[in-house]
């Protein structure tokens, strides 16, 4: 029995769900009582806020394209800033 099951003995269903990863079980009717939502829509389990974090990893080509895009945007902003103050071609 896991630590989670010791703390919340009837919070999960006993059977595995077809197509779900091994060890992931549904929330039982007793377990639903452990869920909460605050005024901003944040989800809580047993009084602890749940957070979902996702990271994005770019490959080398995608990083190069991103850098080129940023440098192009900075160059255009610089040219427009100079034109605004009367420098450069009108």
Secondary structure, DSSP 8 states (H G I E B T S, - for coil): --HHHHHSTTSEEEEE-TTS-TT-EEE-HHHHTTEEE-TT--EEETTEE----------HHHHHHHHHHHHHHHHHHHHHHHHHTT-S--
